[in-house]
Amino acid sequence: MPQISNPTLLVVAVVIVCAVVVVAWAISRKRRHERLRDRFGAEYDRTVNAVGTTGRADAVLEERERRVEKYHITPLDERQRARFAEEWRRVQAVFVDDPAAAVTQADALVTEVMSARGYPMADFDRRVEDLTVEHGSVVQHYRAAREIAERHARHAATTEDLRQALVHYRELFADLLDGNAVRRTA
């Protein structure tokens, strides 16, 4: 049986350690990717399309998480939830006579709820990014509602479009309110 020299043993040990490090890094990266995909849902794919690679998307979404962690996002208390739910019912009632006003009021109410929860009210794009961290499953509704509201401002939205905007605002509103009561009554 041939004897293995110390330098050979050292090389084998270094190769094994390097292989273990590479495998651990790959597993860690895969878990990170899966965690972000699970947390952000469709927003993950949207971010990949926007930035070009999953690695860059992971970095962008982790940066969002770090930024939002610094905020003081809090749930609404029962009194706030009840007040906002009542205001939402009023917004829906306005729709019958003035759909455009209802959409404007819905946008303002969503903004007010976000502010009450502790979200900074920077520009729209930043608000959407911040919302994706905890409300990724409904943030597409916010984008769709705002797009319709902008079309309406250009006199290019129908009453049915405005109804859809209100439905989109309702989805985000209900999620921000921390419950499904609004969805059931709307």
VEXDREN-2710 file (C-alpha; in Angstrom, 1 decimal):
% VEXDREN-2710
k/r/px/py/pz
1/MET/0.0/0.0/0.0
2/PRO/1.5/3.3/-1.0
3/GLN/2.1/6.0/1.6
4/ILE/0.4/9.4/1.2
5/SER/2.6/12.3/1.7
6/ASN/1.7/15.3/3.9
7/PRO/1.6/17.7/1.0
8/THR/-0.8/15.4/-0.9
9/LEU/-3.0/15.1/2.2
10/LEU/-3.0/18.9/2.6
11/VAL/-4.1/19.3/-1.1
12/VAL/-6.9/16.7/-0.7
13/ALA/-8.1/18.5/2.5
14/VAL/-8.1/21.9/0.9
15/VAL/-10.1/20.5/-2.1
16/ILE/-12.6/18.9/0.3
17/VAL/-13.0/22.1/2.3
18/CYS/-13.4/24.2/-0.9
19/ALA/-16.1/21.7/-2.1
20/VAL/-17.9/21.9/1.2
21/VAL/-17.8/25.7/1.1
22/VAL/-19.1/25.8/-2.5
23/VAL/-21.9/23.4/-1.7
24/ALA/-22.9/25.4/1.4
25/TRP/-22.9/28.6/-0.6
26/ALA/-25.1/27.1/-3.3
27/ILE/-27.5/25.7/-0.7
28/SER/-27.6/29.1/1.0
29/ARG/-28.2/30.9/-2.2
30/LYS/-31.0/28.5/-3.2
31/ARG/-32.7/28.9/0.2
32/ARG/-32.4/32.7/-0.1
33/HIS/-33.9/32.6/-3.6
34/GLU/-36.8/30.3/-2.5
35/ARG/-37.5/32.5/0.6
36/LEU/-37.7/35.6/-1.5
37/ARG/-39.8/33.9/-4.2
38/ASP/-42.3/32.7/-1.5
39/ARG/-42.4/36.0/0.3
40/PHE/-42.8/38.3/-2.8
41/GLY/-44.8/36.0/-5.1
42/ALA/-45.6/37.6/-8.4
43/GLU/-43.6/40.6/-7.4
44/TYR/-40.5/38.4/-7.5
45/ASP/-41.0/37.6/-11.1
46/ARG/-41.8/41.2/-11.9
47/THR/-38.5/42.3/-10.3
48/VAL/-36.6/39.6/-12.2
49/ASN/-38.1/40.9/-15.4
50/ALA/-37.2/44.5/-14.4
51/VAL/-33.6/43.9/-13.4
52/GLY/-32.7/41.0/-15.6
53/THR/-31.4/38.3/-13.3
54/THR/-32.5/36.4/-10.3
55/GLY/-29.3/37.4/-8.4
56/ARG/-30.0/41.1/-9.0
57/ALA/-33.6/40.6/-8.1
58/ASP/-32.7/38.9/-4.9
59/ALA/-30.4/41.8/-4.0
60/VAL/-33.1/44.4/-4.8
61/LEU/-35.8/42.6/-2.8
62/GLU/-33.5/42.1/0.2
63/GLU/-32.7/45.8/0.1
64/ARG/-36.4/46.5/0.2
65/GLU/-36.8/44.2/3.2
66/ARG/-33.9/46.0/5.0
67/ARG/-35.4/49.4/4.2
68/VAL/-38.9/48.4/5.4
69/GLU/-37.5/46.8/8.6
70/LYS/-36.4/50.3/9.6
71/TYR/-39.9/51.6/9.4
72/HIS/-42.3/51.4/12.4
73/ILE/-45.1/49.5/10.6
74/THR/-47.9/48.6/13.1
75/PRO/-51.2/47.0/12.8
76/LEU/-54.3/49.1/13.2
77/ASP/-56.2/49.0/16.5
78/GLU/-59.8/48.0/16.5
79/ARG/-61.0/51.6/16.7
80/GLN/-58.9/52.5/13.6
81/ARG/-60.1/49.5/11.7
82/ALA/-63.7/50.2/12.4
83/ARG/-63.3/53.9/11.4
84/PHE/-61.5/53.0/8.2
85/ALA/-64.0/50.3/7.4
86/GLU/-66.9/52.8/7.8
87/GLU/-65.1/55.3/5.6
88/TRP/-64.7/52.6/3.0
89/ARG/-68.5/51.9/3.0
90/ARG/-69.0/55.6/2.4
91/VAL/-66.6/55.6/-0.5
92/GLN/-68.5/52.7/-2.1
93/ALA/-71.8/54.5/-1.6
94/VAL/-70.4/57.6/-3.4
95/PHE/-69.6/55.4/-6.4
96/VAL/-73.3/55.1/-7.3
97/ASP/-73.6/58.8/-8.0
98/ASP/-70.0/59.8/-8.7
99/PRO/-67.6/57.0/-9.7
100/ALA/-64.7/59.4/-10.3
101/ALA/-65.0/60.9/-6.9
102/ALA/-65.3/57.5/-5.3
103/VAL/-62.0/56.4/-7.0
104/THR/-60.3/59.6/-5.8
105/GLN/-61.6/59.0/-2.3
106/ALA/-60.5/55.4/-2.4
107/ASP/-57.0/56.4/-3.3
108/ALA/-56.9/58.9/-0.5
109/LEU/-58.3/56.4/2.0
110/VAL/-55.7/53.8/1.0
111/THR/-53.0/56.4/1.5
112/GLU/-54.4/57.4/4.9
113/VAL/-54.4/53.8/6.0
114/MET/-50.8/53.3/4.8
115/SER/-49.8/56.4/6.7
116/ALA/-51.6/55.2/9.9
117/ARG/-49.8/51.9/9.6
118/GLY/-46.5/53.7/9.5
119/TYR/-45.6/53.5/5.8
120/PRO/-43.7/56.6/4.6
121/MET/-45.6/58.5/1.9
122/ALA/-42.8/59.0/-0.6
123/ASP/-43.5/58.9/-4.3
124/PHE/-45.8/56.3/-5.6
125/ASP/-43.1/53.9/-6.9
126/ARG/-41.4/53.9/-3.5
127/ARG/-44.8/53.2/-1.7
128/VAL/-45.4/50.3/-4.0
129/GLU/-41.9/48.9/-3.4
130/ASP/-42.4/49.2/0.4
131/LEU/-45.8/47.5/0.2
132/THR/-44.4/44.5/-1.7
133/VAL/-42.5/43.5/1.4
134/GLU/-45.6/42.7/3.5
135/HIS/-48.4/43.0/0.9
136/GLY/-46.9/41.4/-2.2
137/SER/-49.9/39.4/-3.0
138/VAL/-52.1/42.5/-3.4
139/VAL/-49.8/45.2/-4.5
140/GLN/-50.6/44.6/-8.2
141/HIS/-54.1/45.8/-7.3
142/TYR/-52.6/49.1/-6.2
143/ARG/-50.7/49.5/-9.5
144/ALA/-53.8/48.6/-11.5
145/ALA/-56.0/51.0/-9.6
146/ARG/-53.5/53.9/-10.0
147/GLU/-53.1/53.2/-13.7
148/ILE/-56.9/53.5/-14.1
149/ALA/-57.0/56.6/-12.0
150/GLU/-54.3/58.1/-14.2
151/ARG/-56.2/57.2/-17.4
152/HIS/-59.3/58.8/-15.8
153/ALA/-57.3/62.0/-15.3
154/ARG/-56.7/62.0/-19.0
155/HIS/-60.4/61.4/-19.7
156/ALA/-59.6/57.9/-21.0
157/ALA/-61.4/55.6/-18.5
158/THR/-64.9/54.3/-18.6
159/THR/-67.3/53.8/-15.7
160/GLU/-66.5/50.1/-15.8
161/ASP/-62.8/51.0/-15.6
162/LEU/-63.5/53.1/-12.5
163/ARG/-65.5/50.2/-11.0
164/GLN/-62.5/48.0/-11.6
165/ALA/-60.2/50.6/-9.9
166/LEU/-62.5/50.6/-6.9
167/VAL/-62.3/46.8/-6.8
168/HIS/-58.5/47.0/-7.0
169/TYR/-58.3/49.6/-4.2
170/ARG/-60.6/47.4/-2.1
171/GLU/-58.2/44.5/-2.3
172/LEU/-55.3/46.5/-1.1
173/PHE/-57.4/48.3/1.5
174/ALA/-58.7/45.1/3.0
175/ASP/-55.2/43.7/3.2
176/LEU/-53.9/46.8/4.9
177/LEU/-56.8/46.7/7.3
178/ASP/-55.5/43.2/8.4
179/GLY/-58.6/41.3/7.6
180/ASN/-61.2/40.0/5.2
181/ALA/-64.3/41.8/6.7
182/VAL/-64.2/44.5/4.0
183/ARG/-64.0/42.0/1.2
184/ARG/-67.1/40.3/2.5
185/THR/-69.1/43.4/2.9
186/ALA/-68.1/45.1/-0.4
END
